[in-house]
Amino acid sequence: MRAFLALAAALWAADAAAVECRDLTHDGNRYTVCEADADAEDLRLFLNDSEGDLLGQFSAVNAELAGEGRQLVFAMNAGMYHDDRSPVGHYVENGAEVMRVIANPGPGNFGLLPNGVFCIRDGRADVIETLRFVETAPECRFATQSGPMLVIDGELHPRFLPDSTSRYIRNGVGTSADGKRVVFAISNDYVTFHEFGSLFRDVLKTPQALYFDGKVSRLYAPQLGRSDIGFALGPIVGIVEAMQ
């Protein structure tokens, strides 16, 4: 009986720690949201394989992970990139800096300050506004810079317009104040920045949230039977577990 209870407790703990993906609707727009406990999950960023070649696809990440007996249970594109798929902004993988922090304004969505950094540390993950990131200099095991910020200290980015006509499929990430709760979202309809930021502020209740990208946005969520395909991506964020 004691062994049975121990097994049941272990299975319950595994289920409780698993990433949870669901579809929802907010203000008439459809989204897919995947939420996890950053303290319990193996959360990583991926760019190149062990030979230095671009991964670019969820299937390629899974093939790379198979060598260590692990697999993706969730993934999405995680930040803007150049034509050669190299990161536009700050990027750290396994503690090694690939690209420095870009703190100055510039063209495009990335340069629409304030932008931010998604920082993965042991036991937590945080979206941190870029100037705050530079000031505090956290030691991130993985990091990717993107922009603009969607939510900053519970408020929408000041440049977002309720009547904007710029609509795309968009994806991003939000985090809780304690860094334990991490929530990824992708729109399934064409949405504005204001609508997308409002999802994180009003529904997902994350005080900090960061835009990853639009138009190229893709999701890997096997529990929903979803594995979006397309051209090669740059940085990819994923949650990893042992193969069953």
N, C-alpha and C positions, 0 to 999 in steps of 0.2 A: 504493500500500500504506500509506504514511504517513497519507494522508487517511482511509483506511478505519479504521486503528487509532485515529486521533483521534476519529472519529465514534463508534466502538464505546466508547471511553473516556467520551465525553460521555453516551452513552445509559446506560452502566452507572452513572455518577454520578447521573443523573436518577432511575434506578430505586432506587439506594441511598438517596436523599434522600426518596423518597416516603413518605407516611404508610402504615403497614401496619396493617390491621384483621384481626382473627381472632376466632373464637368459641372459648371454652374452658369447662371445667367444673372447679369447685373445691368440695370438700366437698358434692357433690351438687347444687350450684347452677350455673346456666348464666349466662355473661357474654359480652358482646362488648367487646373491648379494641382500642383504636386507639393506636398508638405512633408517635412522630416525633422527629426531631432538631431541637430548637428553634433550633439554630444554622444549620440549612439550610432551614427552612420559613418561609413567610410566615404567621405566626400572628397572628390579630387577634380583637378583640371587636366585636360589632355590637349596636346598640340602635335607633337611628333612621336614617332615610334622609337624603339631602341636603336635603330639604325640612323635616326635623324631625319627620316622621311615624314612628310605630312600625313597625319591620320585622316582628318577631314570628314570622315563618315562614322556614324554610330557602329556600323558593322566592323570597321577597321579597329575601333577601340575595343570591341568585344573580342576580336581575334588576338589583339595584343594582350588583353587580360587573361585569355585562355591559358597562356603560358604559365601563369601563376595560379591557375585553378580558380579564377574568379570571373565575374560577369557583371554587366550593367543591369541595374534594376530601374534606372531612370537616367536620362541625359537630355541636354538641350544645348544649342549654341550659346556661347558665353562671352560675348564682347566683340567689338568691331575689329576689322582686319583689313590689311592692304590687299592688292591684287594677288600677291604671292602668298596670301593667307597668314602673313606675320601680323602679330598684334599691333594695333594702332597705339595703344597706351601701355601702361605698366602691366607686366606679366611675370609671374613667378610660378615655377613648377618644381615641386619637391625641394623647395628652399633655394633654388637657383634662379637668379634674376635673368630673364630673357630680354625684357624691355624696361627702361626706366619710367618713372612717373612723369606724365605730361601735365603740368599745372596751369599752363597759360590758355587763354581762349583761342578758338580757331574756327575754321569753317565746319559746317555740317553739325549733325546732332551731337557728336562727341565733344565738340568745342562749345556747346551751348551750356556755359557754366551756370550753376555748379554741376560738375559731374562727380563721379565717385569710383571707389574701388571695392570689389567684393573680395574680402579677405578671409581665408580659411585657416584657422589655427587649431591646435589640439583642444578638442572639447567645445569649440564654438565656431560660428561663422558670422561675419558682420559686413553690412554695407556701410562704408565710411566715406563721407564727403571728402574730396581730394585734398583740399587745403588742410582739413583736420587730420587726414591721413599723413600728410607730410609733417605736420606739427608733432603728432604722437608717435610716428614711426613704429607701428606695430610689426612684430616679426611674424609674417605670414608664411605658412608652409606652401600655400597656393594663393595666388592673387591675380585678378584680372580687372583692368580699368575700363570703364565704358561711360557712356553718358547720353543724355543728361540724367541727373538724379530724377526720380519720379516723386519721391516723398522725402522731405528733409525735416527731421524732428517733428513729425506728425503733420506737416504742411506740404501742399503741392508745390512743385517747382514754380517760381514766380512768373515764368514766361509762358506757362500753359494757358491757352485761351479756351473758354467754354464753347465758343462758336467757331473753332478752327475747322477748316475743310480738309486738312491733311490726314488721310486715313490709310492705315496699313495694318497687315497682320503684325503684331508686336509681341515681344517677350521680355521678361525681366525677372528680378528676384527681390524679395523683401526679407528683412530679418527683425527679430525681436530685440528689445533693449538688453537682455541678458545673453544674447548670441546663441541661445539654444534652439530657437524655432527659426527654421529657414523655409521660405515659401517661394516656389517658382510658379510663374504663370505665363501662359501664351494665349493670345486671343484667337478665337475661331471665326471672328468677323473682323472686318476692317474698322479700326478704332482710332480715335485721336489720342494724343498724349494726355489730354485732360481726362478723358474717359478711362484710359489705362491706369493713370496715376490714382484716380478715384477708387478703382478696384482695390488697390493696395491700402489706401488710407481708410476707406469706409467699410470694406467687406473683410479684407484679410487682416486689417488692424496692425500693420507693420509700421513702426515709426520711421524706419529708413527703407527706401526701396530704390532700385537702380534699373535703368533701361539697358537691356543687352543689345537689341537690334530690331529692325523691322524689314519686311519684305523677304529676308532670308530665313526668318524664324522657323525653327523645326524642333520637334519633340520626339523623344523615345520614351514610351511609357507602356511596357509590355502588359501590365495588369489591365490596361484599357485596350489592348490589342493594337496599339499605335506605334508605328515606326516610320516617321516621315522621311522621305528620300528626296534627293536633289543634288545640286553641284556640291563640290567640296567646301567644307566650312573651315574657319580658323579655330580659335579656342572652343573647347567643348567642356561643359561641366557635367559630372556624372556621380551617381551613387553606386557603390560597388559592394557586392557580397560574394561569398563563396558559392561556387557552382553546386547545384542540388544533384 
